[in-house]
Amino acid sequence: MLGVFSSSIVSPPDELVAAGSRTPSPKVTAAKLVARFLEANSSAVSVQIGDDVQLAYTHHNQSALRPRSFAVKDEIFCLFEGALDNLGSLKQQYGLAKSANEDQYAKVPLYWGITADGYVAFADDADLLKGACGKSLASFPQGCFFSTAVGELRSYENPKNKITAVPAKEEEIWGAKFMVEGPSIIAATK
């Protein structure tokens, strides 16, 4: 599963930009990243939305417990991996319930990084992004979402708590680790 977004859609996190600058490493453009994914997965489905967004996924090696699907509604394009355990309660409200929109057991991996041309890439395959994003790469924080309206990461469980990035050690693969700060830390910074 791969999603690539231009900086006009998703602003690259400063921490990942800094990580890529600290330790120069090979990167490729967003177009080359998508081409690599499609070459490696001949049965992949790919959608390009203008010049700003490319989404791709494949059912190859798909787990029966974590099916992949693609949906479009009201100009919202979504790639899903996994299953909805609370479908009944979802019918009662618009949008996802908290228990459906977070992976509390970290069953579905998700990574994000920045390509050579500044696009933000999301994928469930760390190796795919390592070769494209270099050190501008991190594991996407569990139970969080990225809001383009506010331009930052937010926690589903604690949406008012700040999410900070801790730079990774030089020998690590990741550029940064994102963590939700607790209430006591927020109160101390105000």
Backbone as a ProteinNet text record, in pm:
[ID]
protein_1_A
[PRIMARY]
MLGVFSSSIVSPPDELVAAGSRTPSPKVTAAKLVARFLEANSSAVSVQIGDDVQLAYTHHNQSALRPRSFAVKDEIFCLFEGALDNLGSLKQQYGLAKSANEDQYAKVPLYWGITADGYVAFADDADLLKGACGKSLASFPQGCFFSTAVGELRSYENPKNKITAVPAKEEEIWGAKFMVEGPSIIAATK
[TERTIARY]
85.3	0	91.1	59.5	143.5	56.6	83.8	19.9	127.7	127	228	155	190.1	119.6	217.7	183.8	270.1	261.2	356.3	358.4	240.9	171.5	51.8	-66.6	-58.6	-162.4	-120.9	-0.4	52.3	186.9	196.6	324.1	417	538.7	631.6	663.8	664.3	699.6	843.8	864.2	997.6	1099.7	1056.6	1148.2	1202.3	1119	1166.5	1254.1	1222.6	1307	1444.9	1448.4	1575.2	1655.1	1587.5	1656.6	1722.6	1657.3	1715	1832.5	1831.1	1940.7	2060.5	2034.7	2141.6	2231.8	2171.2	2246.5	2207.4	2285.3	2251.1	2246.1	2144.7	2128.8	2055.9	2067.4	2004.8	1852.7	1797.8	1652.9	1614.4	1487	1435.3	1310.3	1265.7	1146.3	1020.3	910.4	781.6	742.2	763.9	728	807.3	936.2	1018.3	975.5	934	886	760.6	666.1	543.4	577.1	667.9	709.5	771.7	853.9	912.9	804.5	705.5	596.3	520.6	489.1	413	493.8	625.5	710.7	717.3	724.1	733.7	600.1	491.1	356.6	278	292.5	232.3	79.3	16.8	-129.8	-180.3	-97.1	-133.8	-237.7	-316.1	-411.7	-348.6	-350.5	-289.5	-385.8	-395	-481.7	-398.4	-401.6	-333.4	-439.4	-429.5	-525.2	-449	-461	-385.4	-236.3	-161.9	-17.8	17.3	-83.7	-58.5	-66.9	-138.3	-161.2	-150.7	-84.4	-84.5	-107.7	-202.9	-233.9	-218.1	-162.7	-145.8	-155.3	-212.9	-217.2	-229.6	-203.6	-213.9	-273.4	-336.7	-388.1	-286.7	-171.6	-66.6	-17.1	-2.7	41.4	-47.5	-171.8	-265.5	-307.9	-309.3	-354.5	-507.2	-561.3	-707.3	-763.8	-681.2	-725.1	-708.5	-629.8	-606.9	-627.9	-751.1	-775.4	-750.3	-711.4	-688.8	-805	-845.4	-952.8	-934.4	-1004.3	-996.8	-1138.9	-1160.2	-1294.5	-1286.8	-1390.9	-1401.4	-1541.8	-1551.5	-1681.6	-1661.4	-1743.2	-1738.6	-1596.9	-1527.1	-1391.1	-1290.6	-1321.3	-1227.9	-1184.5	-1054.1	-997.9	-928	-962.1	-908.4	-854.5	-740.8	-687.6	-701	-760.5	-778.6	-702.5	-649.9	-594.2	-641.6	-705.9	-758.2	-906.9	-967.3	-1110.8	-1176.1	-1301.9	-1378.4	-1449.6	-1415.4	-1474.4	-1606.6	-1635.6	-1755.6	-1847	-1871	-1949.7	-2088.8	-2148.8	-2281.7	-2285	-2188.1	-2187.2	-2150.5	-2077.1	-2042.2	-2165.2	-2264.7	-2387.5	-2465.2	-2440	-2513.7	-2452.5	-2337	-2272.9	-2200.5	-2172.5	-2097.8	-1950.5	-1870.2	-1727.4	-1696.4	-1572	-1527	-1533.5	-1568.9	-1564.9	-1419.8	-1388.9	-1250.5	-1193.9	-1274.7	-1221.6	-1193.1	-1244.4	-1221	-1107.4	-1079.9	-983.3	-845	-820.6	-685.4	-648.2	-524.5	-474	-410.5	-493.2	-442.5	-342.6	-341.6	-247.6	-135.3	-126.3	-20.9	-12.4	-127.6	-131.5	-96.4	-128.3	-104.6	8.2	124.8	235.5	211.4	256.3	247.2	370.2	431.2	552.6	531.9	608.7	602.2	740.2	760.4	889.7	875.2	987.4	987.6	1077	1024.1	1099	1194.5	1277	1375.9	1311.4	1190.3	1123.4	1024.3	1032.8	953.5	814.2	778.7	647.9	651	536.7	524.8	466.1	535.6	493.5	454.1	344.3	297	294.5	341.2	339.1	338.3	294	299.2	424.8	514.6	639.3	756.8	824.5	936.4	1049.8	1076.8	1186.9	1163.6	1039.2	1006.1	1042.4	1007.6	1036	1182.8	1251	1393.8	1472.7	1443.3	1514.8	1476.5	1366.2	1318.9	1334.9	1332.2	1329.2	1454.5	1544.3	1666.2	1633.9	1699.8	1677.8	1552.3	1489.9	1364.2	1250.3	1258.2	1166.9	1134.8	1009.9	969.6	850.9	833.9	714.8	601.7	486.1	374.2	321.1	301.1	262.6	125.6	121.5	-0.2	-108.7	-232.3	-345.4	-347.5	-279.2	-271.9	-320.8	-346.9	-382.9	-315.8	-299.2	-241.6	-354.6	-369.7	-476.2	-419.4	-469.2	-424.8	-487.9	-600.8	-666.6	-580.4	-515.3	-427.9	-280.7	-252.7	-116.3	-25.2	-80.6	4.9	-58.2	22.3	-25.3	-117	-216.8	-307.1	-330.8	-358.9	-392.1	-544	-596.4	-740.2	-783.1	-703.7	-738.4	-727.8	-622.5	-598.5	-570	-672.1	-647.9	-589.2	-600.1	-544.1	-398.2	-350.9	-212.1	-118.9	-8.3	90.7	166.3	201.4	283.3	420.6	521.8	657.7	739.7	844.3	935.3	1068.7	1119.8	1250.9	1344.9	1452.2	1545.5	1604.8	1615.7	1671.2	1823.2	1883	2029.1	2078.9	2200	2254.9	2257.7	2280.3	2291.2	2155.4	2049.1	1916.8	1869.6	1773.6	1716.4	1624.6	1548.5	1447.5	1509	1447.2	1493.4	1442.4	1322.6	1263.1	1157.4	1125.3	1017.1	915.4	789.5	683.3	610	588.5	522.1	420.3	309.4	206	249.4	252.8	289.1	171.2	201	97.1	46.8	-65.8	-124.5	-28.4	56.3	147.9	252.7	294.9	393.5	330.5	205.8	136.8	119.8	77.5	55.2	184.9	296.7	425.3	474.9	432.5	481.2	396.9	281.7	192.8	231.8
-115.2	0	123	220.7	339.4	460.7	569.7	698.1	804	886.7	991	1122.9	1224.1	1352.2	1467.7	1564.9	1681.9	1771.1	1862.6	1952.9	2050.3	2063.5	2148.1	2078.7	1947.3	1869.8	1839.2	1786.9	1750.4	1819.2	1903.7	1969.6	1869.1	1854.5	1758.6	1797.9	1702.8	1734	1784.6	1893.7	1952.9	1853.3	1765.8	1669.2	1570.6	1531.3	1439.6	1511.8	1638	1717.5	1732.8	1765.2	1783.2	1653.3	1540.4	1411.2	1379.9	1412.6	1389.4	1480.8	1600.8	1695.8	1660.5	1607.1	1571.3	1463.5	1362.7	1249.4	1228.8	1284.3	1266	1117.5	1080.2	942.3	944.4	836.9	835.9	845.7	928.2	944.5	940.1	912.3	917.6	1005.3	1041.8	1125.8	1042.8	1112.3	1045.9	960	1011.7	936.3	805.9	810.9	689.1	591.3	642.9	556.8	481.2	550.9	485.9	385.3	422	330.2	203.5	216.2	99.1	8	68.6	-9.3	-84.7	-16	-78.6	-186.8	-167	-269.5	-394.5	-375.9	-489	-561.1	-493.4	-549.8	-534.3	-630.4	-619	-610.8	-662.3	-657.7	-541.2	-442	-328.9	-238.9	-174.6	-72.8	61.4	154.6	285.3	394.8	499.7	613.5	740	822.7	951.7	1061.1	1153.1	1262.6	1391.7	1441	1559.5	1534.5	1638.6	1624.3	1609.6	1609	1617.5	1487	1386.9	1264.6	1142	1038.1	907	803.1	713.6	605.2	473.9	373.1	242.4	133.3	21.2	-93.5	-219.9	-332.6	-461.5	-562	-664.8	-772.3	-885.7	-872.2	-974	-988.3	-1109	-1139.4	-1075	-1053.3	-992.8	-1095.2	-1055.5	-1141.5	-1148	-1264.5	-1277.9	-1198	-1174.1	-1097.5	-947.3	-907.3	-764.9	-735	-745	-718.2	-571	-546.1	-409.4	-368.5	-243.9	-194.4	-45.8	1.1	140.5	193.8	315.5	373.9	522.3	571.8	714.2	759.8	870.1	928.5	1077.3	1158.1	1303.5	1359.2	1318.6	1363.1	1327.2	1223.8	1171	1034.2	1016.8	893.6	820.6	694.5	619.7	484.3	447.8	312.9	254	136	71.2	-59.7	-93.2	-225.6	-269.7	-384.2	-434.4	-458.1	-477.4	-505.7	-413.2	-382.4	-301.1	-394.9	-384	-472.2	-420.4	-293.8	-234.3	-176.6	-252.4	-203.7	-157.3	-223.6	-183.8	-41.7	-5.7	130.3	234.5	193	286.9	331.4	244.5	279.3	388.5	405.5	502.5	642.2	655.1	786.2	808.8	931.9	965.4	968.4	895.4	888.1	761.9	748.2	629	649	544.3	546.7	531.2	575.9	569.6	428.6	329.9	193.9	139.2	203.1	154.8	228.2	351.6	429.8	431	346.3	335.5	189	163.2	27.2	4.9	-19.8	-23.2	-135.3	-237.7	-346.7	-345.1	-239.2	-222.2	-341.9	-389	-501.9	-459.8	-336.2	-287.6	-184.7	-218.2	-122.3	-8.4	110.6	225.3	312.3	352.7	433.8	555.6	662.6	780.1	839.6	904.6	964.8	1072.4	1136	1245.3	1206.5	1217.6	1183	1296	1272.2	1370.7	1500.7	1493.5	1614.5	1672.5	1629.7	1689.9	1634.8	1528.5	1465.9	1383.3	1376.2	1293	1159.6	1051.1	917.1	835.8	762	671.5	531.4	430.9	293.4	195.6	73.7	-31.5	-116.6	-77.7	-149	-55.6	-77.7	9.3	3.6	-114.7	-128	-45.5	-37.2	43.9	190	240.8	381.1	405.1	306.5	323.3	357.9	289.4	313	442.6	502.6	624.1	749.6	733.6	850.4	866.5	769.2	779.1	791	885.7	906.7	988.8	1043	1117.1	1016.8	927.2	814.2	789.8	756.6	724.5	630.1	561.4	480.8	577.7	561.5	651.3	616.5	716.6	686.7	620.1	516.4	438.5	526.4	511.7	585.2	732.1	769.6	909.8	927.7	1052.4	1087.1	1218.7	1244.6	1370.9	1456.8	1575.7	1666.5	1775.2	1783.6	1891.8	2023.6	2018.6	2141.6	2216.9	2143.1	2207.1	2187.8	2103.2	2083.9	2009.6	1919.1	1844.9	1712.6	1632.3	1506.6	1532.6	1447.9	1453.5	1311	1299.5	1171.4	1157.3	1039.7	1015.5	1016.5	952.7	937.7	1069.6	1147.8	1274.8	1383.6	1431.8	1524.8	1659.4	1696.6	1824.2	1812.5	1690.3	1670.7	1688.8	1752.8	1778.7	1649.7	1634.2	1520.7	1575.7	1520.9	1568.6	1459.6	1503.3	1409.8	1411.8	1294.3	1279.8	1232.7	1308.6	1264.8	1128.6	1043.7	909.9	917.2	814.9	806.9	785.3	828.3	821.9	680.5	579.5	444	380.7	444.2	388.6	416.7	338.6	355	475.8	497.9	602.6	739.7	841.2	978.2	1037.2	995.6	1047.8	950.4	964.6	885.9	985.1	969.8	1061.2	1003	1088.3	1042.9	1146.7	1097.1	1184.7	1224.9	1355.9	1403.8	1387.2	1364.9	1349.7	1483.6	1483.2	1607.5	1688.7	1622.5	1696.5	1771.2	1715.9	1781.8	1901.7	1888	1999.5	2115.6	2086.4	2191.9	2265.9	2195.2	2257.4	2346.7	2321.8	2400.9	2523	2536.4	2651.2	2771.7
0	0	0	-84.2	-98	-127.5	-59.1	-85.4	-91.4	-196	-214.2	-235.4	-154.2	-154.8	-169	-254.1	-271.6	-148.4	-136.4	-21.1	-22.3	-135	-137.3	-69.4	-51.6	16.2	160.3	177.9	309.8	328.6	429.4	459.4	525.4	473.9	534.6	678.6	771.2	909.7	917.8	989.8	1002.3	1056	1147.2	1207.7	1104.7	1009.4	905.4	804.2	776.7	687.2	750.2	880.4	951.2	955.4	976.7	981.1	847.9	739.1	607	579.3	636.5	617.5	704.4	824.8	918.1	861.8	805.9	753.4	608	515.8	374.4	337.6	265.8	221.3	87.8	12.3	-120.3	-112.5	-199.8	-210.5	-357.5	-383.1	-520.1	-520.5	-639	-652.1	-627.4	-606.7	-584.4	-704.3	-824.9	-945.8	-954	-919.5	-922.3	-813	-698.3	-590.2	-633.7	-693.2	-741.2	-851.1	-941.1	-1048	-989.8	-885.8	-819.2	-762.5	-697.8	-639.1	-748.1	-857	-965.2	-1036.2	-1050.5	-1112.1	-1025.3	-894.2	-802.4	-784.6	-816.7	-798.6	-928.2	-1017.2	-1150.7	-1147.9	-1042.6	-1035.7	-950	-928.7	-842.7	-908.1	-823.5	-866.2	-831.3	-926.2	-904	-946.8	-864.7	-893.9	-881.1	-985.1	-979.4	-980.5	-883.7	-871.8	-898.6	-1020.7	-1060.4	-1050.1	-1015.5	-996	-848.6	-762.3	-619	-541.5	-592.8	-515.5	-605	-553.3	-617	-508.7	-531.9	-440.3	-515.5	-449.2	-512.8	-406.5	-445.9	-356.3	-438.6	-373.7	-438.8	-340.7	-394.3	-309.8	-298	-363.4	-357.6	-213.4	-165.4	-28.5	77.9	46.5	140.8	245.3	369.1	477.5	476.6	503.7	511.5	628.8	729.8	846.6	827.7	727.3	700.9	552.6	504	361.8	328.2	204.7	157	68.2	79.5	-5.8	-32	-133.5	-176.9	-183.4	-134.1	-135.8	-168.2	-235.1	-267.1	-231.3	-157.8	-125.5	-101.7	-167.3	-149	-163.6	-266.6	-296.4	-187.1	-108.6	-9.7	-60.6	-79.2	-132.3	-18.1	4.1	117.4	74.9	131.5	123.7	263.1	273.3	402.3	404.6	521.1	543.4	680.4	685.8	811.3	803.1	918.3	925.1	1026.5	1003.6	1097.7	1194.3	1321.5	1421.5	1476	1455	1512.9	1405	1301.9	1189.8	1232.4	1330.6	1376.7	1430.2	1511.3	1567.2	1462	1359	1252.3	1174.5	1167.3	1096.3	1168.9	1298.6	1378.7	1374.5	1318.9	1316.6	1185.6	1156.9	1035.7	1072.4	1000.1	1030.3	1107.3	1144.9	1215.5	1366.1	1436.1	1582	1626	1747.8	1796	1791.9	1823.8	1826.9	1687.9	1583.8	1447.9	1379.9	1420.5	1346.6	1408.7	1506.9	1558.3	1568.8	1550.4	1553.3	1689.8	1790.2	1926.6	1952.6	1870.1	1890.2	1787.7	1709.4	1608.5	1514.2	1468.2	1375.8	1233.8	1198	1062.4	1066.7	1011.5	1013.6	914.7	950.3	860.9	882.1	772.1	775.8	687.8	715.6	630.6	616.1	502	473.5	367.5	336.1	239.4	122.3	2.1	-118.5	-156.6	-256.7	-301.4	-347.3	-402.1	-450.5	-348.9	-220.8	-114.5	-95.3	-165.8	-146.4	-17.4	50.9	170.2	126	160.1	119.6	242.6	231.3	335.7	275.3	350.6	300.4	416.8	388.2	489.3	474.5	386	360	388.8	501.4	540.3	438.8	383.9	288.2	162.3	118.1	0.9	26	144.4	175.3	209.9	268.2	300	175.6	66.7	-57.9	-126.5	-85.3	-151.3	-66.6	65.2	154.4	239	235.7	315.2	462.9	532	675.3	704	600.5	619.4	627.8	725.4	736.9	883.5	913.1	1050.6	1048.4	1158.8	1178.5	1212.2	1147.3	1175.8	1314	1400.9	1539	1550.2	1631.1	1653.9	1716	1667.9	1723.5	1686.6	1576.8	1535.9	1392.7	1356	1219.7	1185.7	1056	1011.2	958	1013.3	971.5	881.8	759.7	671.4	713.2	783.7	829.4	930.3	1020	1118.5	1084.5	985.3	937.2	1031.8	1109	1200.6	1241.2	1310.7	1365.6	1484.1	1499.5	1614.4	1663.5	1791.8	1852.3	1856.7	1818.5	1829.2	1975.6	2059.5	2200.5	2277	2248.2	2317.4	2214.5	2142.3	2031.3	2072.4	2199.7	2244	2286.9	2307.1	2347.2	2228.2	2252.4	2148.4	2115.6	1989.6	1947.5	1911.9	1975.9	1951.3	1884.8	1819	1752.8	1825.2	1851.3	1912.5	1802.2	1774.5	1669.7	1704	1604.6	1624.6	1629.9	1690.1	1693.3	1551.2	1525.7	1390.1	1332.2	1415.9	1362	1332.2	1375.9	1351.9	1209.7	1165.6	1032.2	1028.7	1136	1139.4	1161.9	1104.6	1124.8	1254.5	1298.3	1420.8	1471.1	1599	1658.7	1713.4	1675.1	1716.6	1837.2	1940.3	2062.3	2109	2165.3	2220.5	2360.8	2386.2	2518.9	2613.3	2740.2	2841.3	2891.2	2965.7	3016.8	3103	3183.4	3269.8	3188.4	3076	2990.5	2921.4	2876.1	2810	2907.2	3031.3	3129.7	3160.7	3160.9	3191.8	3079.7	2955.7	2842.3	2814.9	2878.8	2852.8	2934.6
[MASK]
++++++++++++++++++++++++++++++++++++++++++++++++++++++++++++++++++++++++++++++++++++++++++++++++++++++++++++++++++++++++++++++++++++++++++++++++++++++++++++++++++++++++++++++++++++++++++++++

